[in-house]
Amino acid sequence: MPFEFQKLSIDGLVLVKPKIFKDARGFFTESYKKSDFKKNGIDCDFVQDNHSFSVKNVIRGLHFQKPPFEQSKLVRCLKGEIMDVAVDMRKDSPSYLKWEAVVLSEANCHMLFIPKGFAHGFLVLSEYADVYYKCDLEYAPDYDAGVRYDDPDINISWGVSSPSVSDKDMKLPFIKDLKF
């Protein structure tokens, strides 16, 4: 199989490790194969791809879409390195408000599958990063939502003292003020 699917500590999160075929010319990998993903419990019909470019110490997120337009995502870092973070926003989940972080990079080619019901964000660890991700629902601006990256009730260890955060993300509510 061209992929290894590693279930993470929060139910639903999966680290996907593609098989890399390297030689003197470079490398080849399959980055997505619906049948293999489906066999491993990821049965999404991805309908939108997004590409983000950011520089070192940028934090993007924590973003999600409100019901009924929640999105599942498959995230990959094509250039550079990021700490990718998913926060469980499912109120009925035993891991509600717990988070998990993985390093995604051009070197490891790993991907993070984030199911519906999670907030998503990342920190750029390298000088710059190109992040590419698939979504199973299109962007719905009226359902766009998020929580502050530095919310004390979530308490993510970003590991950077002065991140660069957009005005939009700085205006996101804390979890205690979130309504939906």
Secondary structure as UniProt FT lines:
FT   STRAND          3..7
FT   TURN            11..12
FT   STRAND          14..18
FT   STRAND          21..23
FT   TURN            24..25
FT   STRAND          26..28
FT   HELIX           34..39
FT   TURN            40..41
FT   STRAND          48..55
FT   TURN            56..57
FT   STRAND          58..65
FT   TURN            67..68
FT   STRAND          73..79
FT   STRAND          81..88
FT   TURN            91..92
FT   TURN            94..97
FT   STRAND          99..105
FT   TURN            106..108
FT   STRAND          111..114
FT   TURN            116..117
FT   STRAND          118..124
FT   STRAND          128..135
FT   HELIX           141..143
FT   STRAND          144..146
FT   TURN            149..150
FT   TURN            152..154
FT   HELIX           167..170
FT   HELIX           175..177
//
